[in-house]
Amino acid sequence: MRTIQTKKEYEALCKRIEELLAIVNNDTPITDKNFIELDLLSDLVADYEEVHEPVKAPTLIEAMKLRMYERGLNQKRLSELLGVSTSRVSEYLTGKSEPPLKIARDISQKLDIDPMIVLGV
């Protein structure tokens, strides 16, 4: 099977996928030529991205900020949730210090962040 060879090919296929997404919906039969084309192109693009543009796991700081946003938490509310000072939360969010194991466990459990991210693995 052919693979995407260049960034230019990748960009052209991404543009075509966008066009097909405007045509194909949940009601489109799997035998429809546009559905088939979308399915094939999506696989090609996914394979290319896996090699050339892999998605990296988020850092603890990124994960904490995302969870804070999702849950409407500010630093003060997060400090209350974790039982630490707001200045300590600020240090965690800026990378000036890392949380000790007990706090890291609380961050993982209370913010529902994968322990591997919290531990930086």
Secondary structure, DSSP 8 states (H G I E B T S, - for coil): -----SHHHHHHHHHHHHHHHHH--TTS-TTSHHHHHHHHHHHHHHHHHHHHS------HHHHHHHHHHHHT--HHHHHHHHTS-HHHHHHHHHTSS---HHHHHHHHHHHT--HHHHTT-
